[in-house]
Amino acid sequence: QVRLVESGGGLVQAGGSLRLSCAASGFIFRLTTIGWYRQAPGKQRELVARIGSSGSTLYADSVQGRFTISRDNAKNTVNLQMNTLNSEDTAVYYCNSAPFGNGVTYWGQGTQVTVSS
């Protein structure tokens, strides 16, 4: 059974930092691209950052230089270090697995990040 469980969200003041974690199970984690997405109220879900099996990374322009995605294949976790947060970063953050061979992709339940100004 595939599971993705996010943690680490919370309330932080503008300029502060948070570290999100995604714990994965039920699939071959080290071979799977994992992404962090976010959805703010009234907005579409958007990609924040993604990390491939080789460790290659991709960031949205809005977080480039402020966020860092990393993975620990020994612990089946992907982390998102978020620095210099601002109010536009307020959203529910979701962990996502790239589609498997059957085309199915999985999502975690999300973790709320709220940045107060």
N, C-alpha and C positions, 0 to 999 in steps of 0.2 A: 504494500500500500504506500503510495507516494504521499509524502507529507512535507510541507514547507511551513515553518513556524517562525514568525518574526518577533523580535523583542527589541527593547531599547528606546522606544518612543517616549515622549513626554512633553512637558512644557519647559521652554527655555527662553531666555531674553534674547533680543536681537544682538547679534555679535557673538553669541555663545556657540557651544558645540554639543553635538550628540553623536553617539555611535550606535548604529542599528546592527542587529545580527539576524541572520537567517539560518536556521538549523534545518538541514535536509535529511530525508531518509526515504528508503524504498526504491532507490534507483542508483545507477552507477554515477555517483556524484562527480568524480574526477573527470569524466568524459563529457560533462554537460555544461553548456553555457547558462549562467545564471544572471538574471537582471533584477534591478530595483526600479520600480515604477512608483508613481505617485498620482493621487487624484485629489484635487482641491474641490471644495464645494462649487457646483455649477460648471465645472470644467471637465474636459475629457482626461482620461488616464494618459499619462505621458511617461516615456522612458526617462529615467534619471541617469542610470549607469548600467553597464553590462560588463561581465568578465567571462572570457572564453576558457576552454579547458587548458589552453596553453598559458593562460594568464594575461592574454591581450585584453585591453580595456577600451571602452567607449563611454564618453560622457556627453550629456546634453550641454549645449553651450551655456545655459543658465547656471550650471554648477561647476563647470570646468575651473580648476584651480582652487575650488573650495571643498569639494567632496573627493574622497578617495575610496575606491572599491577594492577589496582584497578577498582572497579565498584561502582557506585552510583545508586542504583535501584530507588531512589526517583526522580532522574533526567534522568534516562534512558541513562546514559553515562558510557563509559569505558575509563579510562585514561592509558596512558603509559608514565611513567616518565623515561627518558633516561639520564643517567649520564655518565661521563667519555667517551664521544663519541670519536670514532676514524674514520679514513677514510673508514674502512670496513663497517661502519654503513650507509654509503651513499646509499640510495635506495628510491624507492617509497614505502611508508608504507600504507597498506590496512587494513581496519577493516572487519571482517567476522563473520557472524552468523553461528553457527553449524546447520547442516541440520534439517529442521522441519520434522514433521511426514510424509510429502509427499516426503521427500528426497531432497527438494530444499534448497540450501544455497544461501546466499546473500553477496554481496561485496559492499563496498563503492567505491568512485571514486579514492581514493588514495590521499596522501599528500607527497610531495617531502621533503626529508631530505638530506641535503648536508653538509658534514663535511670537512672543509678545514684543510690541514696540515700546 
